[in-house]
């Protein structure tokens, strides 16, 4: 239940707090006082577009905050827990802020949230219905949703949608495989040539780099052998070679150590150098003997490199790309061998899904047909209460040429409001007032199924008055037995039926237009109802008429039980 709505720097509103109660709440006031602005602010919490144009002139930002009692709403508490949002108290506070820069921010219980999550939670708590929202009822999708909700077919409709998606996916996969098979058949000779050419060459990843290194060594084999041999002889094996010469150094080193024993570590340094040079000489000699002068091998390496280069030019640019091209060609050729089995399997899956779709859609059609009859009866019983004594509703199931994700039929609401008139599509015959009342009838009928606790009606009284207004007000009062209702109204007949009456007034503060609200009771409420009747709010006649309306409302239905808790502002 919505307990409080706080609005700051929004449109003409500087700061406004609207406190609501359970049952039927009504918001009234002079034209232009800001009643619809209150609803617009609430809509911001339900996902409507946030625009800097909504910020009050001179302010840096606007904010809207709503406090809800969610005691007993376990599914909503589970959602908060899933999102990591504190819900230690059965209260949820939704807040949205718009900055002059255009940036929008949102919070749920003081936890940063996306606008999408804010709207998701808000729509579980509030159903906002205005004259423009009633126009959504003109769409086939909305009419289908109403019928499925009434008939308890929402889950069945979801199954039809899921099976349709499965069948469509199988059909797409089947067509894709067929297209690949046709393409493979057209390219079979080419693919076979590619696969065989690459497989015959049998390239290995990194082989081109290895061959390049080997070719470079073979091309310079004579130079490598000569250099290695020369260095080995310079170290050990020729007159004046390094290692024999070091014998003289060893003799001198022995002498100097006999004279100065502290120089013993010089021997370690000499030995390390000597052994290293000795190892270097041996290694160079072995390398020189191992160098391969093999013109035949060089020729074979060059031919192999040329082959791999030719392949990379055709299927590259890298050797790994060549290997991948060979595998891909072989896989496409394999498709020709396995396609028949794969096609048979896919066709079987597609047919099974289509058969399941036919079964599920037929079940949905039966449910819809039964629900249509009951919905027609229920709406026709309520239309007289809303000032349309001869109104009737026809719910038609129009078969489709092919089953769609939404079922085997389109749903069309047809209405007739006058005796002797043929029922015609709702969009072609309903005025704004009639459409709003049809929507109100449907809302009332669906109230027992609708788990959204708060219903908001913005000027649902458009185009009606007098006795019809009383009937609409009585209907809202009955809906309020199951839901919290907030109505923005210009009709005294509707306002008098409310359990909780809030008046919006417009004033001026420091040269700026602003709005304020106050709850009216007793004589103050009588005066407001008298004003709405169009007479002098101070005249005895107008006030007597207002009291009569209020007394009649009090006799019509008892006020609902008060809220289970008084909710403090969540810090």
C-alpha positions, 0 to 999 in steps of 0.5 A: 500500500502506498502510504506517502508520496513526497515531491520536491522541485517537480514542475510547479511543486516546490515541496509536497507530501501526500499522505494516503490511507487504505481504501478509496483516496481521492485527490481534488482541486481547482483546474491547474492546481497540480493534481495531474502533476502528482500523478506524473511524479508517481509515473516517474517512479514507474519508469516514465521518461526523466526529462530536465524539463520536469525540474521546477524553474530555478532548481538544480534537481527534482526528486520523487519519493514514495513509501510503501507498506509491503507487509505480507508481500513475500514475493516482493521481499524475495525480489528485494533479497535477490537484488541485495536490498535491505528489507529488514522492515516491511517497508520499501522506499522508491526514490528517483532524482533528475538533475538539470544536466539530464542525469537520472538516479534511482534508489530502493531503500537507500540502495542505488538501483537502475531506473529499470529495477525501480520501475520493475518494483514500482509496477508490482506495487502500483497500477497507474490508469489514466484516460490515455492508459485506457487507450492501450485497451484498444490494442489486440495485445492488451485485450488478449492479456486481459482475457488471459488474466481473467481466464487464468491462462497466463501460464498456458499462453507462456507455454504456447510462446515457449513451444512456438519459439522451440518450433521456430528455432528448430525450423531455422536450424533445419533451414540453415543446415539445408542451406549449408548442404546445398552450398556444400554440394555446389562447392564439393569439387572445390572443397575436395581439391582444397582438402586433398591439396592441404592434406597431401602437403600435411603442413605443421603449425610453425613449420615455416619458421623452422624451415627458414631457420634451417635453410639459413644455416644450410646456406651459410654452412661453409662459413659457419664451419670455417669460423667455428674451426678458426676460433677453436684453433685460436683457443687451442691447437695452434702456435700462440693459441690462448690455452697453451699461452696460459701455462706461462700465466700459471707459472707466474701465478704460482710464484706470486702466491708463494711470496704473498699467500693472501693472493690464493683466491687468484688461483680460483679466478684463473681456474674458472677462466681456464676451464671456461675457455677450454669448454669453449674451444671443445664446443666450437670444435664439435660444432665445426665438425657437426656443420652439415654441408648438404646441398641436397637437403638445402634443395629439399628445404627450399622446395618445401618452403616454396610449397608452403608459401604457395599454400599460404598465398591461396589459403593464408595469410598464415600457415595456421590459416592454411591448416584451418582451411583444410579442416573446414573443407573436410568438415563441409565435405563430411556434411554431405555424408552426415546431412541426411541423418542430421536433417532427419533428426532436425525434421523430427524435432521440428515436427514434434515441436509443431505438434506440441504447439498445435496441442498447446494452442488448442488448449489455450483456445479452449480456455480463451473461449470459455473465459470469453463467455464469462468475461462478456457476462461479467462486464455486461452485468457491470456496465449498467452500474457505470451508466451504460444500461444497454451496454454489452461486450463481445469477446471474439476469437478470430482464427489466424491462418497460422499459429503465432507465438500468441496462439491460434487466434487474435482477440477482439473486444467488440462493444455496443452501448445502445439498443439495436446497435451491432457490436463493433470493435472497441476502437471504433465506437468508444468515446474517451469516457466510455473507454475509461468506464469499460477499463474500470469495469475490467479493472473491477472484475480483475481486482480479485486476480490482480495482485498489484495493491494500489490502483491509480485512476487519473481523471477516469471521470472524463466525459461523465457526470451526474448519476453516472458519476455516482455509479463510477464512484460506487464502483471505485469504492467497491474496488477499494475493498480489495485494493488501495485506490487513488483517483484524481477527479473533478466530480463531486459524486466520485469525490464524495464516495472516497474514504480519504479526501485530499485537496490540492491548492495552488498558491504563490511563494516569492513570486513563484507558483507552487502547490500544496495539499491538505486532507479535508474532513468534516465541514472542510470536506463539505465545502470542497464537495460543494465547490465541486458541485459548481455552486457557492461553497458557502450557500446552504443549498450547495452545502446541503447537497454536499452533505447528502452526497457524503451521507449517501456514500457513508451508507453505501459501504463501510470504510476499510480497515486501517493500515496495520502500521504507521510508517515512518520515513525511512532514513 
